[in-house]
Amino acid sequence: MIKNLSQILLGSLLLCSIPFFRVYGSDIEELQAHVSKNPDDLKSIYQLSTALLKKNRPKEALKYLLHLRRKRPGKGSILYALSRAYYSLKRIPEALQVCSQVKDAENSPRCADLKAKSQKDFPDSYTLYRAQELFSKKEYEESMALLEELLSIEIENPHYRLLLGKIYHIRKQYDYAWDQYRIAQRTISESSELRKLTQRLRALGSKALDYVNQNKSSIKDEKKFYDRFYFALKLYLSDTRLRAGGFTSRAIEHLKTQAEDLDPFVYQYRLGYFNSQNSEADQAREAYQQALDEAPDDYLYTTVESLLADLERLAKKETKVIDLVSSVGGEDAYRMLQEAAIKANKLKRTEANSSTSSKGASIESKLGMDKEKFVAEFENYKRKIQNASSESEKNRLMQEMQSKYGHLFKDPSTRKQLESFLKTSEGKKLQDRYKDKIGEYKDVVEQYK
């Protein structure tokens, strides 16, 4: 009887244990369901992550292991599992960096093996890890020496460019750092480290812009003023063009007076950038070409090549537009209207507007149409320019647009009325339509002022 009872109890226990091992054992789907409902069950999360690693699913394991590291930052088993996930994803420097934090007797030898395997199978990635470690220890010259070796092999590698940017950043060569980060962003745009670094440079650009705006009415130290303006324009482009874009031409003239005192590469590098932001593509191209001749090393040479490529991309998109509104308070809406006009293609010339410029006349009479039609006209521009067959066609149509409307915007009363128009329901509709483009089109078109 007792024996039978024992067998019954044992059988019951075995039956009861089946679901337990299904949930907490090797059934990944059920384990995932369990941890989603029990995010504080760290033991189960660890079981799930190691099971995913065994099934060669490191990307899925990674998110659980990162969660575990936040909860148990010094746990050797978690750190080693995390390094395995990074290694499986071929993120070797990250794998080795995590392993370097492992101190316990059980997992340290495993990390030593992983390090040796990385050095053998991924020598360049291992060298990058060493360069990063030297940088973190503030041994910048030693880090740069290793990085130069890597750049000589693969100069466009975004991870090498990121570290190069960090070295420039620490040397306070902020413009060079910015360019490296921008090159790296093309491939590793989701990097949180990269986002933080660019945000720091943008903060410096914002401070430079504050200085410019505080001193623009009375410039006592021109060299300092235009140096700050350069960094504001480079690191905080949209807001600088919006709030102080009119200084670009004067900055170019000032830079030319400093040519003899500047390193030839620095001079041409800055001149090229200023010209590119002043819609002077040919002059920018010429300056960048001369910068290539003066480049002190291969990676700055490639940086300028990248800037030239950016210039060509910009030149394909950029077209001239008329200055609609430039009075204070209307600039944001002005940029939005520019965006609509920029994308126009073909518009029949209307001669009726060429002679209506009498003072005090309403905006409707000067435009030869009511406000609703005025908005529709810009929409028409947008649709047609999107279908333009060539750049020359776009330029011809922009000249046509200036011929049609250009005379109106020289009249202060018209400009004032246009600004008021932008506050109407029709104007606000147009603003809402292009509000997402504001950062891209915050530029003042100097040639029509």
Secondary structure, DSSP 8 states (H G I E B T S, - for coil): -HHHHHHHHHHHHHHHHHHHHHHHTT-HHHHHHHHHH-TT-HHHHHHHHHHHHHTT-HHHHHHHHHHHHHHSTT-HHHHHHHHHHHHHTT-HHHHHHHHTT--STTTHHHHHHHHHHHHHH-HHHHHHHHHHHHHHTT-HHHHHHHHHHHHHH-TT-HHHHHHHHHHHHHTT-HHHHHHHHHHHHTT-TT-HHHHHHHHHHHHHHHHHHHHHHHHTTS-S-HHHHHHHHHHHHHHSHHHHHHHHGGGHHHHHHHHHHTGGGS-HHHHHHHHHHHHHHTT-HHHHHHHHHHHHHH-SSHHHHHHHHHHHHHHHHHHHH---------STT-HHHHHHHHHHHHT-------GGGGG---TT--HHHHHTS-HHHHHHHHHHHHHHHHT-S-HHHHHHHHHHHHHHHGGGGGSHHHHHHHHHHTTSHHHHHHHHHHGGGTTTS----GGG-
